[in-house]
Amino acid sequence: MNIVVVGTQWGDEGKGRVIDLLARKVDAVVRYQGGSNAGHTVVVNKEKFVFHLIPSGILHPGKKAIIANGVVVDPEQLLKEIGELQERGISMDNLYVSANSHVVMPYHKDVEKWEEALRGKSKIGTTGRGIGPAYADKAARRGIRMGDLLERETLKEKLSFNLKIYKSLLGITYSRKEILEKFLEYGEKLRKYITDTSLFIYNLMREGKDILFEGAQGTLLDIDHGTYPYVTSSNSAAVGVCAGCGISPRSISKIIGVAKAYTTRVGEGPFPTELKNEIGSLLQERGNEYGATTGRPRRCGWFDGVALRYATRVNGLDELILTKLDILDKLDKVKICVAYKFRGKIIQDFPNRFIMWRECEPIYEEMEGWKEDTSKVTSYKDLPVAARNYVKKIEQIGKVPIRLLSVGPQREEMFATP
Ligand code: IMP
């Protein structure tokens, strides 16, 4: 079975813990896009792990953890993560990194800073990890790939060309020698992990192994299908899996979406159900909504059923996992956005134009809150009726069955629906 797990909102849906749960049943976990902009948090026995590049499946002994070609790799960050995990006793024997994954270079971070400053009020609010510029170089066919870090002459040649480009763009003269030596050193340190991951995954599939594909960010941050230009620079929706891994679309058996019981967004960009009031602040505080990568406060709002319906369609979701239901416990009323209104017209489908995302008004269905502590609940039938009604409404509006619910960050604080 080859399963894709994908975020249905603007990231931070709780994919890390979902992947940690599903990883028990598979042989390999694969990251297919994004880079160290991601922050996947997993709590095991009250011990917190935050993953940026390495698939969280590495926590399970014996499981393969694969960084596929669609990821952009910051080698310094990767080595840091490897070191930190090793210090905590996690083995790296099963880590594999694609030779074709692109490298985030120092000038990528500089150009990103420069461009964000230039945008001024219209800045994207990126994570500052050089992700967009690394993907831009990939598309411009001048990117440096992880395999290049293993060959001095190739790296030297590619680096020389790139430094010319960035010198004319930024007016910065980088030391080629310094960068070359540093990145060759990274290459040496990472050599044992670098391989042809497309072939490796293919062989695993041929052996009948089960594989989990771990999406980073979320559908609404997808470069093609998200709220462009306020998106990340990769295909974070399920469409990214095949290109990002070098596998056939035929090989995917199941696509699981993850949604938080309310909505959050980090960085700038449209967010129709945003709550700039005390309810938004309550969700932020109770949900500890601060970015795992940048520490920035996340903007919070009501659950957007129109966006979920869109994610169901674009990803072809088979099922949904709903996280953080307990965060809503204290609210008198809860609201779900069921449609939008744009210039007097009701819209049922998620818009595909910037002006519409920015101007549309959410139409809500208001429901009774449950005002009970659900964080100790261990089965669906023990949830308050109002909470079950809320879950059923999300299923109905989003057109996707909810299979699992979480009411806390621990591995065991998750249960199935009937
Ligand atoms: P970038 O990916 O750093 O280029 O940032 C582009 C947008 O995606 C910004 O709004 C970021 O806040 C957002 N973003 C990137 N990675 C994540 C993530 O893992 N969770 C939530 N938002 C993210």
Residues whose N, C-alpha, C, O or C-beta is under 5 A from the ligand:
A	BS01	IMP	W10 G11 D12 N37 A38 G39 I124 G125 T126 T127 G128 R129 I131 G132 Q217 L221 V231 T232 S233 V266 G267 E268
